[in-house]
Amino acid sequence: MDIPTDVWGQLALEASQVYLTEGGQIRSPFANTTIEKLPDKVLLNIFSYLSHREICRMATVCKRWRMVAYDTKLWTHVSLRPEISGLHVGSLESLLALISIRFGPSLRYIELPIELITHTVLHELAAKCPNLTHMLLDFSTAMQLHDFSEMQAFPTKLRYLCICLSEVIFMEGFMRKIYNFINGLEILHLIGTYEKVEEEEEEIYEVINVHKLKSATPNLRVINLYGINFVDDSHIDAFSSNCIQLECLAVNYCNKVTGSTMKTLFQRSRRLTCLLMNGCSLHSEHVMQVEWEKSSIQELDVTATDLSTECLIDMLTRIPNLRFLSAGQINGFNDTVLKTWQEAGTARNLVALDVDASDNLSDEALHRFLSRHGGQLWGLVMSGMPHITDQLWQSVLQLLTNAKILIMGTQERLGVNIHVDQLMDGIANSCPNLERLELRWDPENLRFSDKSQKAIDILRVKCLKLKCLVLSDGRYYEIVKANFERADRTTVVRTSTNCRVSNYYLLSNYKELVFN
């Protein structure tokens, strides 16, 4: 764990001074100082960098540490889902005691699993935690709900609510009890079971009544409907009819959405600046009916939507202020689209571009586009294309001086080698603001020399803002990881097995779109 200088600053400064004793021996003024002599406020600051699991272990050291560990300032954000790095609470009685004694008015955010979502717990949260503004309720593993017939109270200051839905449990009995308490919501996440869907088609149930929910939440700014198999265009129409404050709508992996209500959506939601529709079943004719030139849209994701070349050209040349575009895995996105878009001049404000797995884009067309717009880009994804190798990247790196996110390479085994030393050197010298980098090439295609450490050193020293470097597991990954660890930057280098980089970090509403 890295302890920040504002915690240890003065202590470290004084401890660095040495004195001579009468016998001529070097002695520090803190030679007899132990951690027991640290003030409580310093211990509290140190504990704030620990997870709650670690804090609970610290509480077993001694009575003083137990008192510090149970300070309510350390319990403002709490997850009680042990499978997602949260705490395990063995009984409802234990949770009720925690809410009353340890959480109290300091609690701002809480995650509850299905077994802890009862009317008693929700009553206690409403009574003892008046400043609770963020809540996640995980019903995803539910086979049966608790009885909520006696529920009379619910937290009233919620601004953020995330509900993880079950495939088979109908939520209306619970939702009917909370409608009167959630009209102040600004951010709503409904998380479906997209990642759990099996190949065999099963009957689909509308487990939550979106049409009633929208009437209870008129102040929503951000709506995220993720991977919900029953959500279709009528649900988008329902939200747009009541949420005039809507700024961001995400319906990623809702494959029943075709775009038939998109025109109405933009006519009603004049503040809508972000629309994310990755994996939807969009129809080109519906998308072309939208009055894009009159919209406020700035961030758009149409990845894997099978839009036609004609539709892409029509849309991109009519959106006047597009800043973020994710349009990978679309066969219709070809050189003609890129050329026409560039000539129309509507890419002038673009800061993030994702063309992952766009096999119909040539390296020549990409080079021409980046020669004109590369200097303005903060994020660039050109991955999943076997024909885009380190040669194109080397030729455009000097143009990407403002890049914060770069994603390159393909997991497919190539017939050519990637000279990663020169690539790393080029990135280090051209992209001083780089924060996230992912190389997806197969480890067998990476070629590096005994002098690789020098290129890695240059990258590490020149890209001081680098937070995340993702590589495929292999020998080169081990070399890079060891290099960064020797410099005490242990959290930077990661494998593609457990981490992926995305341009989504650049979205204006990114923090509000995050759910767990």
Residue pairs with C-beta under 8 A, 6 or more apart in sequence:
1 49
1 50
2 49
2 488
3 46
3 49
4 49
5 12
7 42
7 45
7 46
11 30
14 29
14 30
15 28
15 29
15 30
17 28
17 29
18 26
18 27
18 28
19 26
19 27
19 28
19 29
20 26
20 27
21 27
36 64
38 46
40 64
40 67
40 68
43 65
43 68
44 68
44 71
44 73
44 74
47 55
47 58
47 68
47 69
47 71
47 74
48 73
48 74
50 58
51 85
52 74
52 75
52 78
52 79
52 86
52 87
53 85
53 87
55 69
55 74
56 69
56 87
58 65
58 68
58 69
59 65
59 66
59 69
59 70
60 66
70 101
70 102
72 102
72 103
72 104
72 105
72 106
72 107
73 106
75 102
75 103
75 106
75 107
76 106
76 107
76 108
76 109
77 108
77 109
77 110
77 134
78 86
78 87
78 103
78 107
78 109
78 110
78 111
79 85
79 86
79 87
79 110
79 111
79 136
79 516
80 86
80 87
80 88
80 89
80 95
80 110
80 111
80 112
80 113
80 116
81 111
81 112
81 113
81 138
82 88
84 111
84 516
86 111
89 95
89 98
89 116
92 116
92 118
92 120
92 121
95 116
95 121
96 120
96 121
96 124
99 107
99 121
99 124
99 125
99 128
99 129
100 124
100 128
103 110
103 128
103 129
104 128
104 129
105 128
105 129
105 130
105 131
106 131
107 125
107 129
107 131
107 132
108 131
108 132
108 133
108 134
109 132
109 133
109 134
109 135
109 160
110 125
110 129
110 132
110 134
110 135
110 136
111 135
111 136
111 138
111 516
112 121
112 135
112 136
112 137
112 138
113 138
113 141
114 138
114 139
114 140
114 141
114 142
114 145
117 137
117 138
117 139
117 146
118 146
119 146
119 147
119 148
119 150
119 151
119 152
119 177
122 151
122 153
122 154
122 155
123 151
123 152
123 153
125 132
125 155
126 153
126 154
126 155
126 156
127 153
129 155
130 157
131 157
132 155
132 157
132 158
133 157
133 158
133 159
133 160
134 158
134 159
134 160
134 161
135 155
135 158
135 160
135 161
135 162
136 161
136 162
136 163
136 164
136 189
136 515
136 516
137 161
137 162
137 163
137 164
138 164
139 145
139 163
139 164
139 165
139 166
139 169
139 171
140 164
140 165
140 166
140 191
140 193
141 166
142 166
142 169
143 166
143 168
143 169
144 169
145 169
145 171
145 173
145 174
148 173
148 174
148 177
149 173
151 177
151 178
153 181
154 177
154 178
154 181
154 182
155 181
156 181
156 184
157 184
158 181
158 182
158 184
158 185
159 184
159 185
159 186
159 187
160 185
160 186
160 187
160 189
160 512
161 182
161 185
161 187
161 188
161 189
162 188
162 189
162 191
162 515
163 171
163 189
163 190
163 191
163 208
164 191
165 171
165 190
165 191
165 192
165 193
165 207
165 208
165 228
166 193
166 207
167 193
167 196
167 202
167 205
167 207
168 205
168 207
169 207
170 205
170 207
170 208
171 207
171 208
171 209
172 208
172 209
172 212
175 208
175 209
175 212
175 213
176 212
179 212
179 213
179 215
179 216
180 216
182 216
182 217
183 216
183 217
183 218
183 219
184 219
185 217
185 219
185 220
186 219
186 220
186 221
186 222
186 245
187 220
187 221
187 222
187 224
187 512
188 217
188 220
188 222
188 223
188 224
189 224
189 226
189 515
190 208
190 210
190 224
190 225
190 226
190 228
191 224
191 226
191 227
191 228
191 515
192 225
192 226
192 227
192 228
192 229
192 231
192 253
192 254
193 227
193 228
193 229
194 226
194 227
194 228
194 229
194 253
195 227
197 229
204 229
204 230
205 230
206 230
207 230
210 231
210 235
210 238
210 239
211 235
211 238
214 238
214 239
214 241
214 242
214 243
215 242
217 242
217 243
218 242
218 243
218 244
218 245
219 243
219 245
220 239
220 243
220 245
220 246
221 245
221 246
221 247
221 248
221 512
222 247
222 248
222 509
222 512
222 513
223 239
223 243
223 246
223 248
223 249
223 250
224 248
224 250
224 513
224 515
225 231
225 235
225 250
225 251
225 254
226 250
226 251
226 252
226 253
226 254
226 515
227 252
227 253
227 254
228 254
229 254
229 255
229 256
230 256
231 251
231 254
231 256
231 257
232 254
232 256
232 257
232 258
233 256
233 257
233 258
233 259
233 260
233 261
234 261
236 249
236 251
236 257
236 261
236 262
236 265
237 261
237 264
237 265
239 246
239 249
240 246
240 261
240 264
240 265
240 268
240 269
241 268
243 269
244 268
244 269
244 271
245 271
246 269
246 271
246 272
247 271
247 272
247 273
247 274
247 509
248 272
248 273
248 274
248 275
248 276
248 299
248 507
248 508
248 509
248 512
248 513
249 265
249 269
249 272
249 274
249 275
249 276
250 274
250 275
250 276
250 513
251 257
251 276
251 277
251 280
252 276
252 277
252 278
252 279
252 280
252 301
253 278
253 279
253 280
254 279
254 280
255 279
255 280
255 281
256 281
257 277
257 280
257 281
257 282
258 280
258 281
258 282
258 283
258 286
259 277
259 280
259 282
259 283
259 286
259 287
260 283
260 286
262 286
262 287
262 289
262 290
263 286
263 289
263 290
263 291
265 272
266 272
266 290
266 291
266 292
266 294
266 295
266 297
267 291
270 296
271 296
272 295
272 296
272 297
273 296
273 297
273 298
273 299
273 508
274 297
274 298
274 299
274 300
274 324
274 507
274 508
274 509
275 297
275 299
275 300
275 301
276 299
276 300
276 301
276 326
276 513
277 301
277 302
277 305
278 301
278 302
278 303
278 304
278 305
278 326
279 303
279 304
279 305
280 305
281 305
281 306
282 302
282 305
282 306
282 307
284 307
284 308
284 310
284 311
285 311
287 302
287 307
287 311
287 315
288 310
288 311
288 314
288 315
290 315
292 315
292 318
292 319
293 318
293 319
293 320
295 319
296 321
297 319
297 321
297 322
298 321
298 322
298 323
298 324
298 349
298 508
299 322
299 323
299 324
299 507
299 508
300 319
300 322
300 324
300 325
300 326
301 324
301 325
301 326
301 327
301 354
302 326
302 327
302 330
303 326
303 327
303 328
303 329
303 330
303 354
303 356
304 328
304 329
304 330
305 330
306 330
306 331
306 332
307 315
307 330
307 332
308 332
309 332
309 333
309 334
309 336
309 337
310 332
311 332
312 327
312 330
312 332
312 333
312 337
313 336
313 337
313 340
313 341
316 322
316 325
316 337
316 340
316 341
316 344
316 346
316 347
317 340
317 341
317 344
317 346
318 346
319 346
320 346
321 349
322 346
322 347
322 349
322 350
323 349
323 350
323 351
323 352
324 350
324 351
324 352
324 503
324 506
324 507
325 350
325 352
325 353
325 354
326 352
326 354
326 381
326 503
327 333
327 354
327 355
327 358
328 354
328 355
328 356
328 357
328 358
328 381
328 384
329 356
329 357
329 358
329 384
330 358
331 359
331 360
332 360
333 355
333 358
333 360
333 361
334 358
334 360
334 361
335 360
335 361
335 362
335 364
335 365
338 361
338 365
338 366
338 368
338 369
339 365
339 368
339 369
341 347
342 368
342 369
342 372
342 373
347 369
347 373
348 373
348 376
349 376
350 373
350 376
350 377
351 376
351 377
351 378
351 379
351 506
352 377
352 378
352 379
352 380
352 405
352 503
352 506
353 377
353 379
353 380
353 381
353 503
354 379
354 380
354 381
354 407
354 502
354 503
355 361
355 366
355 381
355 382
356 381
356 382
356 383
356 384
356 385
356 407
357 383
357 384
357 385
358 384
358 385
359 385
359 387
361 385
362 387
363 387
363 388
363 391
363 392
366 382
366 388
366 392
366 396
367 392
367 395
367 396
370 377
370 380
370 396
370 399
370 400
371 396
371 399
374 380
374 396
374 399
374 400
375 399
375 400
375 401
375 402
376 402
377 400
377 402
377 403
378 402
378 403
378 404
378 405
378 506
379 403
379 404
379 405
379 406
379 503
379 505
379 506
380 400
380 403
380 405
380 406
380 407
381 405
381 406
381 407
381 502
381 503
382 388
382 392
382 393
382 407
382 408
383 407
383 408
383 409
383 410
383 438
383 440
384 410
384 440
385 410
386 410
386 412
386 414
388 408
388 410
389 414
389 416
389 418
390 408
390 418
390 419
390 420
390 422
390 423
393 408
393 423
393 426
394 422
394 423
394 426
397 426
397 427
397 430
397 431
398 426
398 430
400 406
400 430
400 431
401 430
401 431
401 432
401 433
402 433
403 430
403 431
403 433
403 434
404 433
404 434
404 435
404 436
404 465
404 505
404 506
405 434
405 435
405 436
405 437
405 501
405 502
405 503
405 505
405 506
406 427
406 431
406 434
406 436
406 437
406 438
407 437
407 438
407 440
407 501
407 502
407 503
408 438
408 439
408 440
408 441
409 418
409 438
409 439
409 440
409 441
410 440
410 441
410 442
411 440
411 441
411 442
411 472
411 496
412 442
413 442
413 444
413 445
414 441
414 442
414 445
416 445
417 445
417 446
417 447
418 441
418 445
418 446
418 447
419 447
419 448
420 439
420 446
420 447
420 448
420 452
420 455
420 476
421 448
421 449
421 451
421 452
421 455
422 455
424 455
424 456
424 458
424 459
425 455
425 458
425 459
427 434
427 437
427 459
427 463
428 455
428 458
428 459
428 461
428 462
428 463
429 458
429 462
431 463
432 462
432 463
432 465
433 465
434 463
434 465
434 466
435 465
435 466
435 467
435 468
435 505
436 466
436 467
436 468
436 469
436 470
436 501
436 505
437 466
437 468
437 469
437 470
437 501
438 468
438 469
438 470
438 471
438 496
438 500
438 501
439 446
439 470
439 471
439 472
440 472
440 496
441 472
442 472
443 472
443 473
443 474
443 475
443 476
443 477
444 474
446 474
446 476
448 455
448 476
448 479
452 476
452 479
453 479
453 483
456 479
456 480
456 483
456 484
457 483
459 466
460 466
460 483
460 484
460 487
460 489
466 492
467 492
468 492
468 494
468 499
468 501
469 480
469 484
469 492
469 493
469 494
470 494
470 495
470 496
470 499
470 500
470 501
471 477
471 480
471 493
471 494
471 495
471 496
472 495
472 496
473 495
473 496
473 497
477 493
477 495
480 493
481 493
484 490
484 492
484 493
485 493
504 510
504 513
507 513
